[in-house]
Amino acid sequence: MTVDERSPLITASHDHTTSESNLNSRSRDTSPSLKSHRRARRARPVTPIPKFQIAVLLFLSLAEPVTNTVIYPFVNQLIEETGITKGDYGKVGYYAGLIESLFFVAEALMVLHWGRLSDKIGRKPVLTIGVMGLATSMLSFGLSKTFWALVVSRSLAGALCGNVGVIKCSMAEMCDDTNLADVVAFLPIVWPVGSTIGPLIGGALSHPFERFPRVFGSNQFWEEYPYFLPCATAAGVALSSATLGFFALRETLPSKAKPATKPASRSPSPKSYTDSPSSPVSPISPTSPLSPSSSTQTLSDDLTSSIPSPELAPSPPPLRSLLTPRLTLSIINYGLLALIEIAFMTLYPLFLSTPPSLGGLGFSSAQIGSCLAGMGLVNGLFQFLLFGKIQRRWGSVRVYRVGLGSFLGLILLCPVMNEVVRANGGEMGVLGWSLLGAQLAGCILVSMTWGCIFILIMSSAPSSSALGATNGLAQTTASIARAIGPESATSLFAISVEKDLLGGRLVYVVLLVLVGLGLVASLGLKEEGAAAAVEGEEEDHNEEA
């Protein structure tokens, strides 16, 4: 079997009579057969989403932000109580940052292996193991009384959690090019929800011996382990999602999914995976009863008539064969996006809280929380309601570039707002609040980049048997970026202010350079699948006019 990097995993459906050369031609091809395909695709209905299965996956993905953020309210106090700082509270931040970075470091080391394992044994086992690992690590964290025990527990959480990439694989395998963008729009909602629930649990349930003496005061265990209750509660969320996934989630890996029952007639059957260059691959679960069928001729021609049996399923390709130029470029873009986003989002609360005289806005904790919560809510609603329509209309690459370019405005507004506040005697004023509103609105455009880059990475996978490994490579890159981004951004901000480098603005210049690099890297991205037809459709429309 020859793996062709030009044969996308997520692709617009083609007529079976189309030749291989026409399949490999792009949207600029003006042949009558391709024009007919574009018109047929425009008339093709959007495939219904398997809502229950997607809901199960979203609940599984919720376990990571809950377990990751539950420690935020008490981690500094816990570290101080371990004695590692020897009474020097100034060192608490250093050790707390180390604890947080260890999760992403361990994840970066292991996520690729989990992805490749899911290509062999299936998505469902890996997802179940990962969530169970999160639960185990949280219980261990709550029972830890030394700093190094905390290190082991946090590292265990990152090492066992390979769910992010595998969940995306399952989503892609449940969907096709007509509804994948709608499903991807749910992903940005999960982390804000989980990162809201986690701190609430951590702040409300720590030190139960003192806060709820009537319930927990009679048991010395809660006094000896004051942080076990919030950790155990977060572990309970993970265990609940693991239980639901074990009983309700359908396996989506074609080689491990149970064969469908024999159809009563030759009605269209769900799409199946194939690595043949002449038969475009489209990820949809071959066995799910939720996979839709259609009686229209267009969809009937698009669907295959057989489901691959496990014994004929292709084995995962070697890792080296995955690194095609197109996939490599997509992953590079993903890594740059992750670095820019984590650096800015770590820097932003620091900017909001810093006094105006030192380069910030001087917001209180309540004001910062309101800004971030409002931004998350608006972004989530926008993604849910409009992202799919925007992506299908304009294409993943165009939307990605616009979103990435929006970082330029978000970054530049930070020093501009600081100047406005300083000129206004430390008060925001009408202009300051207007600029802040524009900045928060700009975050909506930025948030669309994640769905777009996910679709581009999935469409770059050289074969269906490489989905897990492809996402593993992408998540490894992103995890490395997220491990180095926060500390680098906050340190550079402090150095910029302390040394008065470029008037305290050096950190923003560096971020702008990173965004510029990201935009340059995005020039090599190519539309595939549903997005690939957009430009061609516009050409057809112009010709018809």
N, C-alpha and C positions, 0 to 999 in steps of 0.2 A: 504494500500500500504506500503510495506516495503522498506525503503531506504537502499540500500547496498552501503557502501562507496567504495567497490571494483568495482562497476559498473560505469565506467567513463562517463562523459558527452561528451567529445570529444574522440572518439574511432575509431579504425580501423573497417571497416565494416566486418561483419561475415555472413556466409551462414545461411539461416533460418533453415536448417536441423541440425545445430550444437546444441548439448545438452547444458544445462545450466552449467554443470560442465566444459565442454570444453571452454565455454565463459569466465569463471572465471579463467581458467588456463592461465599462462603467457607464455612469449616467449620461455621459456626453455622446454615447453611441446613439445615432439617430436612425437605426435600422427600423423598418416597419414592425418587426416582431417585438422589439424592445418597447416601441411606442405602444403597441397593443397591450403588452404586459403592464406598462405604467397605468394605462387607462383602466385595466382590469383591477389593478391594485387599489386605485382610487375608489372603485366601486365595492371593494371587498370590505365586509363588516368587521368591526373590531371584535376579536375573540373574547368571549366572557372570561373573567378572571376566576380561577378556582379559589373563592374567597376563604373558605374554611382552612384549606391547606396553607394559604398565605398567612392567615391569622396565626396558625400554629408556629410558623417560622418566625413571625414577628415576636411572638411571646418567647420563643427560644432566644432570639437576639436581645430581648429586654434584660435577660439575666446578666449580661456583661456590664452595661452601664450601672445597674443597681449595685452589683458587687464591687464595681470599680470605685464608685463615688460614696458608698456608705461610710467609708472611713474618714472622709474629709472633715467632718465636724470635730472629731476627737483624735486624729492621728498625731497632731502636735503634742497634745497632752500625754498621749500614750508613749510617745518617744521620750519625752522628758521623764516619765515615770520609770522607764527602763534603766535610767542612770547612764546612758551612753554619752550624754552631754556633760556629765559631771558638774551639774549646776549652772553651766553656761547656756543661758536661754538663747543667746545669739546663734548657737550652733543647731538649734532645733530645725530651722528652715533647711539647712544643708541636708540633714538626715531625712527629713520629710520628703525633700525633692528626690533623694536617692531611692526611697521606698516607692515613690510614684514612677520613677523612670524604670525601675527593675521590671515592672509588669510589661512594658513595651519592649524592653531588651529581651526578656525571656520569650515573649510572643514572636519577636522577629527571628529568633533562633529556631523556633519550632513550628511556626504556622505553615511553612512550606511543606514540611514532612506530614502534617495533618492533611493538607490538601491532596498530596499525592496518595496518602493512605485512603482517602475518601474515593479516589479514582479506582481503587482496588476492591475495598470491602463495602463501599456504599456510603452515601451521605448520612443516612439515619444513624448508623452506629457511631460515626465520628461526632455527630452533633450531640448524641446522648452522652458519650464519654466526656466531651468538652464541658457540658453544663454540669455534669456530676463532678468534674474536676474543680469547677468554680465553687460548688457547694462545699467540697472537701477543704479547699484552701481557705474559705471563709471561716469554717469551724476551727481550723488550725490557727488562723489569725486571731480569733477571739480568745483562744486558750494560750496565746504566746505571752510570755512575761519578760523576755529578753529581746534586745534589738535584732540579734542574729536569727532568732526564731521568726521574727517578723519578716526578715529578709527571705528566709526559706519559704514562708507561706505566700508571700507576694510573688516570688519567682515561680512557685508552683501554679499560681493562678494564671500567670501569663503563659507558662509552658503548656498547660493543659487546655487552654482556650484557643482552639483553632477554628472557632465557629464562624467568625466574620466572613471569611472567604467561602466556606462550605455552604453557609446559608445563601450567599449570592449565587452559588452554583445551583442549588436546589430551586431558587426562584427562576433562574434562567431556564432550567429544564422543565418547569411547570408552564412556561409562557412561550409565546412566539413573538414575531416582530411587531404585531399589531397591538399588543397589550403590555409588553415588557416595560415601557416607559411609565405606564400607569402604576405598575407594581413597584417599580424602583422609587416612585414618589413617596412610598410609605417609609422607606428606610431612614430618611433624615428626621422623621418624627420620633423614632424609637429612642435615640440617644437623649434628646431633651426630656422626654418623659421619664426615662430611667434615671437620668442625672438629677431629676427633681425628686423622685421617690427615694433614691439612695440617701442623700443628705438628710431628708426628713426622718428616715428610720434611724440614721446614725445619731442625729441630734436629740431625738425624742426618747430613745431607749438606752442610751449610755448611762452608766451609774444607776441602775434601777434600784439598788440597795438603798440609796439615799433619796432618790426621787419618788419612789413608790414603796415606802417602808411597810405599808399594810399588806402588800402582795409579796414582796421579795425580802422584807426585813428579817424574816425568821430563818433564812437560809444563808449561811456564811459563804456559800459558793459565789453568790452574786457580788459579795464584797471583795472576794479574792479575784474574781474575774469580772470587772465592771464593764467590759466592752464585749462580753460574749453574747449578750442578748441581741444587740443590733446586728452583730455578725451572723448569729444563728437565724435571725429573721431574714436577712439577705440570702443566706443559704437556703432557707425555706422557699423563697421565690425561685431560686435556681432549681431546687428539687421539684417544685411544682411544674415548672416548664419542662424539665426532663421527663417527668411522668406523662405529661400530656403528649410530648413528642414521641415517647416510646409506644404509646397506645394508638395515637391518632395520626401521626405523620406517615405519609406514604413514601416509600423509597423512590427516588427519581433517577438514580443512575441506571441507564438502560440495561446494563449487563447484570444488574442485581434485582431489578424490578420483576415482579411476578408477571408471567405471560397473561395477556388478556384472554378472556374466553372467546371461543370461536364465534364470529359474527353470524347472525342468521341470514344475512344477505350481503351483497357486495356494496353496501353503503360505505361512504368514505370513512376510513379509519384514522385515528390520530396520527400525527406526524411521528416519524421515528428517526433515530440518529443514523447517519451514514457518513462515511469519510470519503466517499467517491466524489471527485471534483465535478462530475457531471450531475450530481444530485445534491443540491445545496442542503446544508445541515440547518435545522431549526430546532431549538431546544423546547420541547414540550414533553411532558411526562407521557411515556408510551402506554402506561397502564392505568393512569388515574381516570376514574369514571367522571371526574369533573372536567376532563379535557373535552372541549366542545367539538361538535361536528356540524357540518352544514350541507344542505341539499343543493346549494347553488353550484353551477357548473364551474365557475372560477375556482372556488375552494376545493371542489372535487378533483379538479385537475392538479391542484397543488399538493394534495395529500398523497402519501405513499400508501401502499396496500399491504404492507407486511411489517411485522415487529421483529427486531433482531433477537435471536435467542441468546441466552447467556453464553453458550459454548462458542458462538460465532462473534461475540463482542470483541472489539479490538482491545489489546492490552495497552496500558498507559505508555506513551512514548518516552524515550530517554529525555532527561532534563535539557540536554544540549539542543535537541531538536525543537524545543519550545521557543528558543530565543531567536525567532525570526525578526527581521528588521522592524516589521510593523508592530509586533507585540512588544518588542524592546522599547520602541518609541512611546507606545501607550503607557508602559510601566514607568518610564522616565517622567512622563507628564504627571502620572499619578503621584510619584514620589515628590516632585516639586510642588504639586498642589497640597499634599499633606504637610510638607514643611512650611509653606507659606501660611496655610490655614491655622496650624497649631501654634506657630510663632505669633501670628496676629491675635488669635483668640486668647493666648496666654498674656500677651502684652496689653490687650484692651482693658481688662479690669484694673490692671496696674496703672494705666494711663488715666482711667476715670477716677481712681482714688488718690492719685498723687496731687499735692497742692499745686495750684496754678503757678506759683513762683518757681516750681521745680519742673514744670512742663506738662502738668495734667489739668484736670478739671476740679479736683477737690470734692468729689461726690462722697456721700455717706454710703455705708454698706447697704442700707435700704434702697437708696437711689440706684446703686449698681445692680442690685437684685431685680429691681423693677425693669431696668433697661434690658438686662439679659433675658428675663422672663418674657417680656413683651416681644423681643426680637425672635426668641424661639417659637412663640405662639404664632406670630404672623408668618414666619418662614414655614412652619409646619402646615398651616392652612393653605398657603400659596402652593406649596409642593403638592399637596393632596388634590387641590382643585384644578390647577392649571399646568403643572409641569408636563404631564403626558401630552396635552394638546400642543404646547409650545415645542416640545421635542419633535413631535411628528411633523409639525409645520415647518420648522426651520432647520432641523437636523442636529445631531449631537455635537458636531464639531463647531458649528456656528454658535450655538448656545453656550458651549464650553468656553470659547474664546471671549464672548461677551461677559460671561460670569467672571472669568479670570481677570479680564481687563478692569472689571469693577473694583478689584482690590486696589488699583491705583488711586481711585477716588476715596476709598475708605481710609487708606493710609495717609493721603495728603490732608484729609480733613482733620486729622488729629492735631498736627501743629497749628493749622489754621484756627481751629476752635480754641486752642490754648491762647493764641494771640488775641482773639476776640474777648475771651474772659479776662485776660490781664488788662486789656485796654478798658474794660468795663468795670474795673475795680474789684475783680474777683467774682463778679456775678455773670450768669449765663446771658441774661437778657433775651429779647425776642430773636435776635440774630443767632445767638448761640444755640437756643433750643431748636430753631429752624434747621441749622446745620446738623445738629445731632439727629433730628428726625430724618434728614436726607441720608445721613450715614447709616442709620438703622434700616432704612428702606433699601439702601444699596446692598445690604446683606442678603436680601431676597435673591438678587441676581447671582451673588456669589454662591448661595446654597444650591443652585441648579447645577453647578459644576460637578457635584458628586454623582448625581444620577447619570450625567452625560459620560463621564470618564469610566463609570462602571459598564455602560453599554458598549463603549469603544473597546474596553479591555476584553469583554466577553466576545465581541465580534472578531477580535484578533486571535482568539485561541485557534491553533492550527487544526485541531480535531476535537470531536466530542469526548474522546477518552482523556483529554488533557484539561478539562474544565477545572478540576481540583488543583492541579499543579499550577495552572495559569493564575488562578486566584491566590494560591499560596505565594507565588513569586510577587504578585502585586501587593499583598498584605505584608510580606516581609519588608519590602521597600518602604511602605507607608509606616510600618512600626519603627523602623530605624529612624525615619524622619521625625516621628512623634517622640522618640526617645531623646533626640538631641535638640529639637526645636524649642521647648519651653525654657530650659536652662539658658540656652544661647540668647534667646530674645530678652528675657528679664535681665540677664547680666549685661547685655549690650545697652539696654536702656539705662541701667544704673551707671555704667561707665560713661555713657554719653552725657548724662546730667552732671556726674561728679567731675569729669574732666572738661566739661563744657565743649565737647567735640561738635563742631558745626553748630554751635549754639544749643547744644543738647539734642540735636536732631539726627545724629548719625544713625541711630537705629532705624529711623524711617527711610533714610537713603538706602541702607542695606536691604530693607524689605522691598523697596521699589526696584532695586536691581534684580532681586529674586523674581519678582513678578515679570520683569522684562525678559529674563531668561525663560520663564515659563511660557510667555507668549511666543518667543522665538521657537521653542520646542514644539509648540502646538501647530506651527506651520506645516509640519510633516504629517499631522494626523489626517486620516482619510475617512470619509463617510462610508459606512457599510450598512447593509441590511435596510431597515426601514428608513434610516436617514439618507441612504445613498440615492434613493429615488427622488428626493426633494428637488434637487437642482434640475434633474431631467424632466420632472413634472412641470416645473416652471418654464423650461424651454418649450415643451409641448404646448403649454397654455399660450405662450407668446406666438408660436407658429400658427395655432388655431385662430388666434385673434387676427 
